[in-house]
Amino acid sequence: MTQEKGLRMPLYYFHIRENGLLREDPEGAEFATLDQATEEAMRSAREILAEKVSQGRVVDGQVFEITDEEGTVRATIPFKSVLRLE
Protein backbone atom coordinates (compact mmCIF):
# COMPACT_ATOMS: atom_id res chain seq x y z
CA MET A 1 0.00 0.00 0.00
CA THR A 2 1.35 3.40 -0.93
CA GLN A 3 1.06 5.99 1.78
CA GLU A 4 1.94 9.63 1.97
CA LYS A 5 1.40 11.41 5.28
CA GLY A 6 -0.99 8.66 6.36
CA LEU A 7 -3.19 8.95 3.27
CA ARG A 8 -4.01 5.96 1.10
CA MET A 9 -4.50 6.21 -2.65
CA PRO A 10 -7.97 5.36 -3.97
CA LEU A 11 -8.66 1.71 -4.70
CA TYR A 12 -10.10 0.81 -8.10
CA TYR A 13 -11.50 -2.54 -9.22
CA PHE A 14 -11.19 -3.85 -12.78
CA HIS A 15 -14.25 -6.03 -13.34
CA ILE A 16 -14.66 -7.73 -16.72
CA ARG A 17 -18.10 -7.93 -18.32
CA GLU A 18 -18.56 -10.39 -21.19
CA ASN A 19 -21.75 -11.79 -22.70
CA GLY A 20 -23.84 -10.44 -19.83
CA LEU A 21 -21.63 -12.03 -17.15
CA LEU A 22 -19.51 -10.04 -14.71
CA ARG A 23 -16.18 -11.41 -13.44
CA GLU A 24 -15.36 -9.36 -10.38
CA ASP A 25 -11.87 -8.24 -9.43
CA PRO A 26 -11.67 -9.21 -5.74
CA GLU A 27 -8.47 -7.28 -4.94
CA GLY A 28 -8.44 -4.00 -6.83
CA ALA A 29 -5.40 -1.77 -7.18
CA GLU A 30 -4.42 1.63 -5.88
CA PHE A 31 -4.02 4.55 -8.27
CA ALA A 32 -3.65 8.24 -7.55
CA THR A 33 -6.24 9.16 -10.20
CA LEU A 34 -9.00 7.61 -12.28
CA ASP A 35 -6.97 8.53 -15.38
CA GLN A 36 -4.11 6.34 -14.14
CA ALA A 37 -6.52 3.47 -13.46
CA THR A 38 -7.98 3.89 -16.96
CA GLU A 39 -4.51 3.78 -18.54
CA GLU A 40 -3.78 0.55 -16.67
CA ALA A 41 -7.08 -0.96 -17.83
CA MET A 42 -6.23 -0.08 -21.43
CA ARG A 43 -2.77 -1.66 -21.11
CA SER A 44 -4.30 -4.79 -19.58
CA ALA A 45 -6.95 -4.98 -22.32
CA ARG A 46 -4.20 -4.89 -24.97
CA GLU A 47 -2.38 -7.76 -23.24
CA ILE A 48 -5.54 -9.86 -22.95
CA LEU A 49 -6.45 -9.20 -26.59
CA ALA A 50 -2.93 -10.07 -27.77
CA GLU A 51 -3.16 -13.41 -26.01
CA LYS A 52 -6.61 -14.11 -27.50
CA VAL A 53 -5.40 -13.23 -31.01
CA SER A 54 -2.36 -15.48 -30.66
CA GLN A 55 -4.68 -18.34 -29.66
CA GLY A 56 -7.07 -17.67 -32.55
CA ARG A 57 -9.92 -16.78 -30.19
CA VAL A 58 -12.69 -14.20 -30.71
CA VAL A 59 -11.75 -10.72 -29.47
CA ASP A 60 -15.15 -9.07 -29.26
CA GLY A 61 -17.45 -8.27 -26.38
CA GLN A 62 -15.30 -7.85 -23.29
CA VAL A 63 -15.48 -4.61 -21.31
CA PHE A 64 -13.58 -3.44 -18.25
CA GLU A 65 -15.85 -1.80 -15.69
CA ILE A 66 -13.67 0.26 -13.40
CA THR A 67 -15.36 0.79 -10.05
CA ASP A 68 -14.38 2.68 -6.94
CA GLU A 69 -14.43 1.27 -3.41
CA GLU A 70 -18.16 2.00 -3.07
CA GLY A 71 -18.92 -0.05 -6.20
CA THR A 72 -19.75 2.94 -8.41
CA VAL A 73 -18.76 2.39 -12.04
CA ARG A 74 -16.32 5.20 -12.79
CA ALA A 75 -15.33 4.17 -16.34
CA THR A 76 -16.01 1.49 -18.93
CA ILE A 77 -13.36 0.39 -21.39
CA PRO A 78 -14.49 -1.88 -24.25
CA PHE A 79 -11.51 -4.08 -25.05
CA LYS A 80 -11.83 -3.54 -28.78
CA SER A 81 -11.59 0.25 -28.20
CA VAL A 82 -7.84 -0.18 -27.53
CA LEU A 83 -7.19 -1.71 -30.96
CA ARG A 84 -5.64 0.46 -33.65
CA LEU A 85 -7.08 -0.55 -37.00
CA GLU A 86 -6.55 1.35 -40.24
Biopython code that builds the backbone (N, CA, C, O; Angstrom):
import numpy as np
from Bio.PDB.StructureBuilder import StructureBuilder

atoms = [
    (1, "MET", "N", (0.842, -1.175, 0.000)),
    (1, "MET", "CA", (0.000, 0.000, 0.000)),
    (1, "MET", "C", (0.885, 1.235, 0.000)),
    (1, "MET", "O", (1.830, 1.323, 0.784)),
    (2, "THR", "N", (0.590, 2.173, -0.861)),
    (2, "THR", "CA", (1.354, 3.402, -0.935)),
    (2, "THR", "C", (0.739, 4.423, 0.013)),
    (2, "THR", "O", (-0.467, 4.672, -0.024)),
    (3, "GLN", "N", (1.564, 5.003, 0.847)),
    (3, "GLN", "CA", (1.057, 5.989, 1.780)),
    (3, "GLN", "C", (1.903, 7.240, 1.730)),
    (3, "GLN", "O", (3.119, 7.179, 1.549)),
    (4, "GLU", "N", (1.256, 8.361, 1.890)),
    (4, "GLU", "CA", (1.944, 9.633, 1.974)),
    (4, "GLU", "C", (1.252, 10.423, 3.061)),
    (4, "GLU", "O", (0.082, 10.779, 2.927)),
    (5, "LYS", "N", (1.972, 10.701, 4.144)),
    (5, "LYS", "CA", (1.404, 11.414, 5.278)),
    (5, "LYS", "C", (0.137, 10.729, 5.776)),
    (5, "LYS", "O", (-0.837, 11.400, 6.115)),
    (6, "GLY", "N", (0.142, 9.392, 5.824)),
    (6, "GLY", "CA", (-0.993, 8.655, 6.362)),
    (6, "GLY", "C", (-2.173, 8.514, 5.422)),
    (6, "GLY", "O", (-3.182, 7.916, 5.795)),
    (7, "LEU", "N", (-2.076, 9.045, 4.219)),
    (7, "LEU", "CA", (-3.189, 8.952, 3.274)),
    (7, "LEU", "C", (-2.969, 7.780, 2.331)),
    (7, "LEU", "O", (-1.846, 7.509, 1.907)),
    (8, "ARG", "N", (-4.049, 7.095, 2.011)),
    (8, "ARG", "CA", (-4.009, 5.962, 1.097)),
    (8, "ARG", "C", (-4.572, 6.401, -0.240)),
    (8, "ARG", "O", (-5.524, 7.180, -0.301)),
    (9, "MET", "N", (-3.977, 5.896, -1.312)),
    (9, "MET", "CA", (-4.501, 6.209, -2.647)),
    (9, "MET", "C", (-5.831, 5.485, -2.835)),
    (9, "MET", "O", (-6.077, 4.458, -2.201)),
    (10, "PRO", "N", (-6.685, 6.016, -3.701)),
    (10, "PRO", "CA", (-7.967, 5.359, -3.967)),
    (10, "PRO", "C", (-7.768, 3.958, -4.548)),
    (10, "PRO", "O", (-6.815, 3.701, -5.284)),
    (11, "LEU", "N", (-8.680, 3.074, -4.204)),
    (11, "LEU", "CA", (-8.663, 1.705, -4.697)),
    (11, "LEU", "C", (-9.680, 1.587, -5.832)),
    (11, "LEU", "O", (-10.832, 1.997, -5.696)),
    (12, "TYR", "N", (-9.234, 1.020, -6.948)),
    (12, "TYR", "CA", (-10.103, 0.808, -8.103)),
    (12, "TYR", "C", (-10.141, -0.683, -8.420)),
    (12, "TYR", "O", (-9.143, -1.390, -8.282)),
    (13, "TYR", "N", (-11.304, -1.139, -8.846)),
    (13, "TYR", "CA", (-11.495, -2.542, -9.215)),
    (13, "TYR", "C", (-11.702, -2.632, -10.713)),
    (13, "TYR", "O", (-12.382, -1.793, -11.303)),
    (14, "PHE", "N", (-11.114, -3.656, -11.334)),
    (14, "PHE", "CA", (-11.189, -3.853, -12.780)),
    (14, "PHE", "C", (-12.032, -5.093, -13.063)),
    (14, "PHE", "O", (-11.496, -6.176, -13.299)),
    (15, "HIS", "N", (-13.339, -4.930, -13.037)),
    (15, "HIS", "CA", (-14.246, -6.035, -13.339)),
    (15, "HIS", "C", (-14.314, -6.216, -14.851)),
    (15, "HIS", "O", (-14.167, -5.254, -15.605)),
    (16, "ILE", "N", (-14.536, -7.451, -15.290)),
    (16, "ILE", "CA", (-14.658, -7.727, -16.724)),
    (16, "ILE", "C", (-16.068, -8.226, -17.005)),
    (16, "ILE", "O", (-16.514, -9.225, -16.441)),
    (17, "ARG", "N", (-16.769, -7.506, -17.897)),
    (17, "ARG", "CA", (-18.101, -7.928, -18.324)),
    (17, "ARG", "C", (-17.984, -8.523, -19.726)),
    (17, "ARG", "O", (-17.382, -7.931, -20.622)),
    (18, "GLU", "N", (-18.582, -9.724, -19.895)),
    (18, "GLU", "CA", (-18.559, -10.389, -21.191)),
    (18, "GLU", "C", (-19.813, -11.238, -21.327)),
    (18, "GLU", "O", (-20.123, -12.059, -20.464)),
    (19, "ASN", "N", (-20.525, -11.025, -22.420)),
    (19, "ASN", "CA", (-21.753, -11.785, -22.702)),
    (19, "ASN", "C", (-22.726, -11.759, -21.536)),
    (19, "ASN", "O", (-23.328, -12.777, -21.196)),
    (20, "GLY", "N", (-22.880, -10.589, -20.923)),
    (20, "GLY", "CA", (-23.835, -10.437, -19.833)),
    (20, "GLY", "C", (-23.355, -10.924, -18.478)),
    (20, "GLY", "O", (-24.053, -10.746, -17.479)),
    (21, "LEU", "N", (-22.174, -11.537, -18.419)),
    (21, "LEU", "CA", (-21.625, -12.026, -17.150)),
    (21, "LEU", "C", (-20.554, -11.070, -16.641)),
    (21, "LEU", "O", (-19.804, -10.482, -17.420)),
    (22, "LEU", "N", (-20.495, -10.926, -15.321)),
    (22, "LEU", "CA", (-19.510, -10.042, -14.714)),
    (22, "LEU", "C", (-18.536, -10.871, -13.881)),
    (22, "LEU", "O", (-18.933, -11.556, -12.939)),
    (23, "ARG", "N", (-17.243, -10.796, -14.248)),
    (23, "ARG", "CA", (-16.180, -11.409, -13.440)),
    (23, "ARG", "C", (-15.595, -10.296, -12.581)),
    (23, "ARG", "O", (-14.993, -9.350, -13.089)),
    (24, "GLU", "N", (-15.783, -10.427, -11.281)),
    (24, "GLU", "CA", (-15.358, -9.360, -10.384)),
    (24, "GLU", "C", (-13.892, -9.487, -9.995)),
    (24, "GLU", "O", (-13.378, -10.585, -9.777)),
    (25, "ASP", "N", (-13.243, -8.352, -9.916)),
    (25, "ASP", "CA", (-11.873, -8.237, -9.432)),
    (25, "ASP", "C", (-11.957, -8.164, -7.907)),
    (25, "ASP", "O", (-12.432, -7.161, -7.374)),
    (26, "PRO", "N", (-11.511, -9.196, -7.193)),
    (26, "PRO", "CA", (-11.669, -9.208, -5.736)),
    (26, "PRO", "C", (-10.656, -8.352, -4.987)),
    (26, "PRO", "O", (-10.869, -8.031, -3.817)),
    (27, "GLU", "N", (-9.546, -7.973, -5.645)),
    (27, "GLU", "CA", (-8.468, -7.282, -4.940)),
    (27, "GLU", "C", (-8.404, -5.790, -5.213)),
    (27, "GLU", "O", (-8.188, -4.999, -4.296)),
    (28, "GLY", "N", (-8.591, -5.402, -6.464)),
    (28, "GLY", "CA", (-8.438, -4.004, -6.827)),
    (28, "GLY", "C", (-6.984, -3.586, -6.824)),
    (28, "GLY", "O", (-6.094, -4.380, -6.520)),
    (29, "ALA", "N", (-6.757, -2.337, -7.163)),
    (29, "ALA", "CA", (-5.403, -1.775, -7.183)),
    (29, "ALA", "C", (-5.495, -0.286, -6.871)),
    (29, "ALA", "O", (-6.479, 0.378, -7.194)),
    (30, "GLU", "N", (-4.446, 0.216, -6.237)),
    (30, "GLU", "CA", (-4.418, 1.627, -5.876)),
    (30, "GLU", "C", (-3.826, 2.471, -7.003)),
    (30, "GLU", "O", (-2.799, 2.126, -7.586)),
    (31, "PHE", "N", (-4.492, 3.573, -7.291)),
    (31, "PHE", "CA", (-4.020, 4.547, -8.265)),
    (31, "PHE", "C", (-4.326, 5.930, -7.726)),
    (31, "PHE", "O", (-5.333, 6.135, -7.049)),
    (32, "ALA", "N", (-3.456, 6.873, -8.028)),
    (32, "ALA", "CA", (-3.651, 8.237, -7.551)),
    (32, "ALA", "C", (-4.872, 8.894, -8.197)),
    (32, "ALA", "O", (-5.555, 9.705, -7.571)),
    (33, "THR", "N", (-5.141, 8.532, -9.474)),
    (33, "THR", "CA", (-6.245, 9.161, -10.197)),
    (33, "THR", "C", (-7.008, 8.114, -11.015)),
    (33, "THR", "O", (-6.501, 7.027, -11.292)),
    (34, "LEU", "N", (-8.218, 8.465, -11.385)),
    (34, "LEU", "CA", (-9.005, 7.613, -12.277)),
    (34, "LEU", "C", (-8.325, 7.500, -13.640)),
    (34, "LEU", "O", (-8.381, 6.445, -14.273)),
    (35, "ASP", "N", (-7.686, 8.576, -14.098)),
    (35, "ASP", "CA", (-6.969, 8.529, -15.378)),
    (35, "ASP", "C", (-5.876, 7.465, -15.358)),
    (35, "ASP", "O", (-5.694, 6.750, -16.343)),
    (36, "GLN", "N", (-5.147, 7.352, -14.247)),
    (36, "GLN", "CA", (-4.107, 6.335, -14.143)),
    (36, "GLN", "C", (-4.716, 4.935, -14.141)),
    (36, "GLN", "O", (-4.163, 4.017, -14.747)),
    (37, "ALA", "N", (-5.840, 4.769, -13.470)),
    (37, "ALA", "CA", (-6.522, 3.473, -13.457)),
    (37, "ALA", "C", (-7.002, 3.123, -14.862)),
    (37, "ALA", "O", (-6.913, 1.968, -15.276)),
    (38, "THR", "N", (-7.506, 4.103, -15.591)),
    (38, "THR", "CA", (-7.976, 3.895, -16.956)),
    (38, "THR", "C", (-6.830, 3.484, -17.875)),
    (38, "THR", "O", (-6.985, 2.582, -18.699)),
    (39, "GLU", "N", (-5.685, 4.141, -17.736)),
    (39, "GLU", "CA", (-4.509, 3.776, -18.538)),
    (39, "GLU", "C", (-4.089, 2.339, -18.268)),
    (39, "GLU", "O", (-3.728, 1.614, -19.195)),
    (40, "GLU", "N", (-4.131, 1.925, -17.011)),
    (40, "GLU", "CA", (-3.778, 0.546, -16.668)),
    (40, "GLU", "C", (-4.777, -0.439, -17.264)),
    (40, "GLU", "O", (-4.389, -1.505, -17.743)),
    (41, "ALA", "N", (-6.059, -0.089, -17.237)),
    (41, "ALA", "CA", (-7.078, -0.957, -17.834)),
    (41, "ALA", "C", (-6.847, -1.101, -19.333)),
    (41, "ALA", "O", (-6.998, -2.194, -19.879)),
    (42, "MET", "N", (-6.488, -0.026, -19.995)),
    (42, "MET", "CA", (-6.233, -0.080, -21.432)),
    (42, "MET", "C", (-5.017, -0.949, -21.733)),
    (42, "MET", "O", (-5.039, -1.727, -22.687)),
    (43, "ARG", "N", (-3.957, -0.829, -20.934)),
    (43, "ARG", "CA", (-2.770, -1.657, -21.111)),
    (43, "ARG", "C", (-3.124, -3.134, -20.908)),
    (43, "ARG", "O", (-2.706, -3.997, -21.680)),
    (44, "SER", "N", (-3.890, -3.403, -19.872)),
    (44, "SER", "CA", (-4.296, -4.785, -19.581)),
    (44, "SER", "C", (-5.176, -5.350, -20.690)),
    (44, "SER", "O", (-5.037, -6.517, -21.055)),
    (45, "ALA", "N", (-6.082, -4.533, -21.228)),
    (45, "ALA", "CA", (-6.947, -4.981, -22.320)),
    (45, "ALA", "C", (-6.114, -5.353, -23.539)),
    (45, "ALA", "O", (-6.404, -6.347, -24.205)),
    (46, "ARG", "N", (-5.081, -4.570, -23.837)),
    (46, "ARG", "CA", (-4.203, -4.887, -24.967)),
    (46, "ARG", "C", (-3.511, -6.235, -24.755)),
    (46, "ARG", "O", (-3.405, -7.034, -25.685)),
    (47, "GLU", "N", (-3.044, -6.484, -23.537)),
    (47, "GLU", "CA", (-2.379, -7.757, -23.236)),
    (47, "GLU", "C", (-3.340, -8.934, -23.385)),
    (47, "GLU", "O", (-2.985, -9.962, -23.961)),
    (48, "ILE", "N", (-4.546, -8.782, -22.869)),
    (48, "ILE", "CA", (-5.544, -9.858, -22.955)),
    (48, "ILE", "C", (-5.907, -10.121, -24.411)),
    (48, "ILE", "O", (-6.005, -11.273, -24.832)),
    (49, "LEU", "N", (-6.108, -9.045, -25.183)),
    (49, "LEU", "CA", (-6.453, -9.201, -26.593)),
    (49, "LEU", "C", (-5.314, -9.858, -27.368)),
    (49, "LEU", "O", (-5.557, -10.703, -28.229)),
    (50, "ALA", "N", (-4.076, -9.476, -27.070)),
    (50, "ALA", "CA", (-2.930, -10.073, -27.771)),
    (50, "ALA", "C", (-2.886, -11.575, -27.529)),
    (50, "ALA", "O", (-2.604, -12.346, -28.446)),
    (51, "GLU", "N", (-3.160, -11.987, -26.311)),
    (51, "GLU", "CA", (-3.161, -13.414, -26.005)),
    (51, "GLU", "C", (-4.293, -14.126, -26.754)),
    (51, "GLU", "O", (-4.096, -15.215, -27.293)),
    (52, "LYS", "N", (-5.480, -13.504, -26.784)),
    (52, "LYS", "CA", (-6.611, -14.108, -27.503)),
    (52, "LYS", "C", (-6.308, -14.237, -28.996)),
    (52, "LYS", "O", (-6.596, -15.269, -29.602)),
    (53, "VAL", "N", (-5.732, -13.196, -29.585)),
    (53, "VAL", "CA", (-5.404, -13.228, -31.009)),
    (53, "VAL", "C", (-4.398, -14.336, -31.283)),
    (53, "VAL", "O", (-4.543, -15.078, -32.254)),
    (54, "SER", "N", (-3.379, -14.454, -30.435)),
    (54, "SER", "CA", (-2.357, -15.479, -30.657)),
    (54, "SER", "C", (-2.920, -16.889, -30.536)),
    (54, "SER", "O", (-2.351, -17.834, -31.083)),
    (55, "GLN", "N", (-4.033, -17.038, -29.825)),
    (55, "GLN", "CA", (-4.677, -18.344, -29.663)),
    (55, "GLN", "C", (-5.802, -18.560, -30.675)),
    (55, "GLN", "O", (-6.456, -19.603, -30.671)),
    (56, "GLY", "N", (-6.025, -17.560, -31.549)),
    (56, "GLY", "CA", (-7.072, -17.674, -32.554)),
    (56, "GLY", "C", (-8.481, -17.566, -31.988)),
    (56, "GLY", "O", (-9.436, -18.063, -32.585)),
    (57, "ARG", "N", (-8.610, -16.916, -30.836)),
    (57, "ARG", "CA", (-9.921, -16.780, -30.191)),
    (57, "ARG", "C", (-10.599, -15.469, -30.604)),
    (57, "ARG", "O", (-9.944, -14.550, -31.096)),
    (58, "VAL", "N", (-11.899, -15.397, -30.400)),
    (58, "VAL", "CA", (-12.689, -14.201, -30.708)),
    (58, "VAL", "C", (-12.301, -13.081, -29.745)),
    (58, "VAL", "O", (-12.114, -13.312, -28.551)),
    (59, "VAL", "N", (-12.184, -11.864, -30.280)),
    (59, "VAL", "CA", (-11.753, -10.724, -29.466)),
    (59, "VAL", "C", (-12.826, -9.648, -29.359)),
    (59, "VAL", "O", (-12.508, -8.459, -29.335)),
    (60, "ASP", "N", (-14.064, -10.041, -29.295)),
    (60, "ASP", "CA", (-15.153, -9.069, -29.256)),
    (60, "ASP", "C", (-15.985, -9.274, -28.004)),
    (60, "ASP", "O", (-16.202, -10.407, -27.575)),
    (61, "GLY", "N", (-16.448, -8.190, -27.423)),
    (61, "GLY", "CA", (-17.455, -8.270, -26.382)),
    (61, "GLY", "C", (-17.005, -8.020, -24.960)),
    (61, "GLY", "O", (-17.850, -7.770, -24.101)),
    (62, "GLN", "N", (-15.719, -8.075, -24.668)),
    (62, "GLN", "CA", (-15.295, -7.846, -23.289)),
    (62, "GLN", "C", (-15.179, -6.356, -23.001)),
    (62, "GLN", "O", (-14.786, -5.562, -23.856)),
    (63, "VAL", "N", (-15.536, -6.001, -21.758)),
    (63, "VAL", "CA", (-15.478, -4.610, -21.314)),
    (63, "VAL", "C", (-14.935, -4.579, -19.886)),
    (63, "VAL", "O", (-15.384, -5.344, -19.032)),
    (64, "PHE", "N", (-13.969, -3.696, -19.626)),
    (64, "PHE", "CA", (-13.580, -3.436, -18.246)),
    (64, "PHE", "C", (-14.579, -2.461, -17.656)),
    (64, "PHE", "O", (-14.902, -1.449, -18.278)),
    (65, "GLU", "N", (-15.072, -2.755, -16.464)),
    (65, "GLU", "CA", (-15.854, -1.801, -15.690)),
    (65, "GLU", "C", (-14.984, -1.431, -14.497)),
    (65, "GLU", "O", (-14.759, -2.246, -13.602)),
    (66, "ILE", "N", (-14.505, -0.208, -14.492)),
    (66, "ILE", "CA", (-13.667, 0.260, -13.395)),
    (66, "ILE", "C", (-14.584, 0.858, -12.337)),
    (66, "ILE", "O", (-15.326, 1.805, -12.598)),
    (67, "THR", "N", (-14.517, 0.285, -11.136)),
    (67, "THR", "CA", (-15.356, 0.790, -10.051)),
    (67, "THR", "C", (-14.488, 1.310, -8.916)),
    (67, "THR", "O", (-13.328, 0.925, -8.768)),
    (68, "ASP", "N", (-15.073, 2.189, -8.124)),
    (68, "ASP", "CA", (-14.381, 2.676, -6.936)),
    (68, "ASP", "C", (-14.713, 1.766, -5.757)),
    (68, "ASP", "O", (-15.392, 0.753, -5.927)),
    (69, "GLU", "N", (-14.246, 2.116, -4.582)),
    (69, "GLU", "CA", (-14.432, 1.274, -3.406)),
    (69, "GLU", "C", (-15.894, 1.125, -2.996)),
    (69, "GLU", "O", (-16.256, 0.158, -2.327)),
    (70, "GLU", "N", (-16.730, 2.075, -3.394)),
    (70, "GLU", "CA", (-18.156, 2.000, -3.071)),
    (70, "GLU", "C", (-18.934, 1.175, -4.100)),
    (70, "GLU", "O", (-20.127, 0.929, -3.924)),
    (71, "GLY", "N", (-18.260, 0.746, -5.176)),
    (71, "GLY", "CA", (-18.916, -0.045, -6.204)),
    (71, "GLY", "C", (-19.507, 0.768, -7.339)),
    (71, "GLY", "O", (-20.179, 0.218, -8.212)),
    (72, "THR", "N", (-19.264, 2.070, -7.339)),
    (72, "THR", "CA", (-19.747, 2.939, -8.407)),
    (72, "THR", "C", (-18.882, 2.757, -9.646)),
    (72, "THR", "O", (-17.656, 2.836, -9.565)),
    (73, "VAL", "N", (-19.513, 2.513, -10.792)),
    (73, "VAL", "CA", (-18.764, 2.391, -12.043)),
    (73, "VAL", "C", (-18.263, 3.778, -12.418)),
    (73, "VAL", "O", (-19.048, 4.701, -12.638)),
    (74, "ARG", "N", (-16.947, 3.908, -12.487)),
    (74, "ARG", "CA", (-16.324, 5.196, -12.794)),
    (74, "ARG", "C", (-15.927, 5.310, -14.255)),
    (74, "ARG", "O", (-15.824, 6.415, -14.787)),
    (75, "ALA", "N", (-15.701, 4.165, -14.913)),
    (75, "ALA", "CA", (-15.329, 4.169, -16.336)),
    (75, "ALA", "C", (-15.596, 2.789, -16.914)),
    (75, "ALA", "O", (-15.533, 1.781, -16.211)),
    (76, "THR", "N", (-15.896, 2.762, -18.214)),
    (76, "THR", "CA", (-16.013, 1.493, -18.933)),
    (76, "THR", "C", (-15.069, 1.552, -20.122)),
    (76, "THR", "O", (-15.010, 2.550, -20.839)),
    (77, "ILE", "N", (-14.333, 0.466, -20.317)),
    (77, "ILE", "CA", (-13.360, 0.388, -21.395)),
    (77, "ILE", "C", (-13.646, -0.859, -22.219)),
    (77, "ILE", "O", (-13.254, -1.956, -21.823)),
    (78, "PRO", "N", (-14.330, -0.716, -23.373)),
    (78, "PRO", "CA", (-14.487, -1.878, -24.253)),
    (78, "PRO", "C", (-13.110, -2.313, -24.747)),
    (78, "PRO", "O", (-12.322, -1.487, -25.208)),
    (79, "PHE", "N", (-12.824, -3.604, -24.651)),
    (79, "PHE", "CA", (-11.506, -4.083, -25.049)),
    (79, "PHE", "C", (-11.179, -3.685, -26.480)),
    (79, "PHE", "O", (-10.061, -3.258, -26.769)),
    (80, "LYS", "N", (-12.159, -3.823, -27.383)),
    (80, "LYS", "CA", (-11.835, -3.537, -28.781)),
    (80, "LYS", "C", (-11.570, -2.045, -29.025)),
    (80, "LYS", "O", (-11.098, -1.672, -30.099)),
    (81, "SER", "N", (-11.868, -1.193, -28.040)),
    (81, "SER", "CA", (-11.586, 0.246, -28.203)),
    (81, "SER", "C", (-10.089, 0.534, -28.125)),
    (81, "SER", "O", (-9.658, 1.620, -28.511)),
    (82, "VAL", "N", (-9.281, -0.419, -27.631)),
    (82, "VAL", "CA", (-7.844, -0.182, -27.529)),
    (82, "VAL", "C", (-7.094, -0.634, -28.780)),
    (82, "VAL", "O", (-5.887, -0.419, -28.895)),
    (83, "LEU", "N", (-7.804, -1.255, -29.709)),
    (83, "LEU", "CA", (-7.189, -1.712, -30.957)),
    (83, "LEU", "C", (-6.987, -0.534, -31.900)),
    (83, "LEU", "O", (-7.821, 0.369, -31.964)),
    (84, "ARG", "N", (-5.887, -0.546, -32.625)),
    (84, "ARG", "CA", (-5.641, 0.463, -33.649)),
    (84, "ARG", "C", (-5.750, -0.224, -35.000)),
    (84, "ARG", "O", (-4.863, -0.971, -35.413)),
    (85, "LEU", "N", (-6.855, 0.047, -35.676)),
    (85, "LEU", "CA", (-7.085, -0.545, -37.000)),
    (85, "LEU", "C", (-7.126, 0.572, -38.038)),
    (85, "LEU", "O", (-7.700, 1.633, -37.795)),
    (86, "GLU", "N", (-6.520, 0.328, -39.182)),
    (86, "GLU", "CA", (-6.549, 1.348, -40.240)),
    (86, "GLU", "C", (-7.256, 0.801, -41.457)),
    (86, "GLU", "O", (-7.389, 1.502, -42.460)),
]
sb = StructureBuilder()
sb.init_structure("model")
sb.init_model(0)
sb.init_chain("A")
sb.init_seg("    ")
for serial, (resi, resn, name, xyz) in enumerate(atoms, 1):
    if name == "N":
        sb.init_residue(resn, " ", resi, " ")
    sb.init_atom(name, np.array(xyz, "f"), 0.0, 1.0, " ", f" {name:<3s}", serial, name[0])
structure = sb.get_structure()
